[in-house]
Amino acid sequence: MDCPVCLVPMFIMELDSVEVDHCFSCKGIWLDAGELEELLHSAAAKDELLASFTIVNSTETIRRCPICLSKMNKIEVGEKVTKVLIDSCKKGHGIWFDEGELHEVISNSSRGNENPVLHLLQKMFSYDLSHKKEK
């Protein structure tokens, strides 16, 4: 599968039976619907997460889904003060996170450091989860 930013093949990283597509060039991360379900431990939690997204108009570069090549929606996620703009396939194939966005979204979530996704990211990408990203 090719990166929606660099258009080069992404690498599959697997940990705890969860596969994550990662671009070593731009450091972006693709989570498809199945991977989201695995990370959140249920289809209901995945559906709730996807339903919580707010589609916004943005001047940010439009990305294409690496699965169906459709233009993805720009969505805002996170708390009011710490919103992050990410990309979501209109057909529900998955979500694209530019470098640092997935970590920022999860570390700013209400579940904080208890979030199992944070721990997976820490193992997979050696993120420092003790400090939030400074702006």
GIURGI-V918606 format. One record per run of one state. SS is the DSSP state (alpha for helix, beta for strand, coil for the rest). FROM is the first residue (numbers start at 0). TO is the last residue. If there is no record, write none. Layout:
SS/FROM/TO, SS/FROM/TO
This chain:
coil/0/0, beta/1/1, coil/2/7, beta/8/8, coil/9/9, beta/10/14, coil/15/16, beta/17/21, coil/22/27, beta/28/31, alpha/32/39, coil/40/41, alpha/42/50, coil/51/52, beta/53/54, coil/55/62, beta/63/63, coil/64/69, beta/70/70, coil/71/71, beta/72/76, coil/77/82, beta/83/87, coil/88/92, beta/93/96, coil/97/99, alpha/100/106, coil/107/110, alpha/111/113, coil/114/114, alpha/115/124, coil/125/134
